[in-house]
Amino acid sequence: MNKLTKKEKITTKVLSCTICDAEAVLEEEINDIKLYRCLVCNHYFTDANSLEYFENYKPQYYETNWGHNPNYKLFNFISQYIKKICSSGSVIDIGCGQGDFLLHLQKTNPELSLTGIDLSQPSEAAGINFIRGDFLNEKFSQTYDVIVSLAVIEHIADVRSFVKKLYQICKPNGHIFIMTIDNRGFLYKTARMLKYIGLRQPFERLYSRHHLNHFNVFSLRNLFVGQGFSLVETLHHNIPIKSANTGFDSVAIDFCARVGLLIIFVLGKLTKKTYLQTVICRR
């Protein structure tokens, strides 16, 4: 784990929003996690300076239900979209993990030139260029027709620098696909309501140090438009139930939690307040 300095930290009650620079107030404290809410765009974010340590992204990080059960429904949606706009161009997956999406794309769109970058060592595969490194510090020698980044941006502290770098490596008229959470989704609302009646576990799991930025549809759109992208479409969706990590060891409790999660996902889909959102933007 990357330990920060152990000097005494002073909790600031007001910070600037990581999206719009407006005033953000301290909303919740979970041990060393200081969670802030923007008074303008309602963006939630963690003060990274408050954390005793950051999430560790070693290979063991992917040994979870979601790591073993990729979201192939989303993969298919993106691969079909790419086929329509760019049948033989270049694609890079930022934060590609084990390379599941790129391996899927290689099968469905074999004419594409594929690259992936991740902090951990991705799996090797013929025909795919895997880079082990930090995206923000990596020097790229080319630009790309399509950029994909799934479940990554919420882990980034400096999201504006992240999106600025995406813009720099995206070709003119190129497209990007960014998947992240929706903090205004039904799942997050349920977790906040349960917290008020004393059931804090769902809230603390969703707002753990695992994620530094908790986007809503409005704040995510503003982030990308503010850096020069044009919003094309927003997809509202969930993860497969089998990909969820409930945090319960008991088989019975885990089953009940998944039933409840399924109900929340259905309600979220009906109201467009889903757990996840994927934005498609054009440079």
Order of alpha helices (4+ residues) and beta strands (2+ residues): beta-beta-beta-beta-alpha-alpha-beta-alpha-beta-beta-beta-alpha-beta-alpha-alpha-beta-alpha-beta-alpha-beta
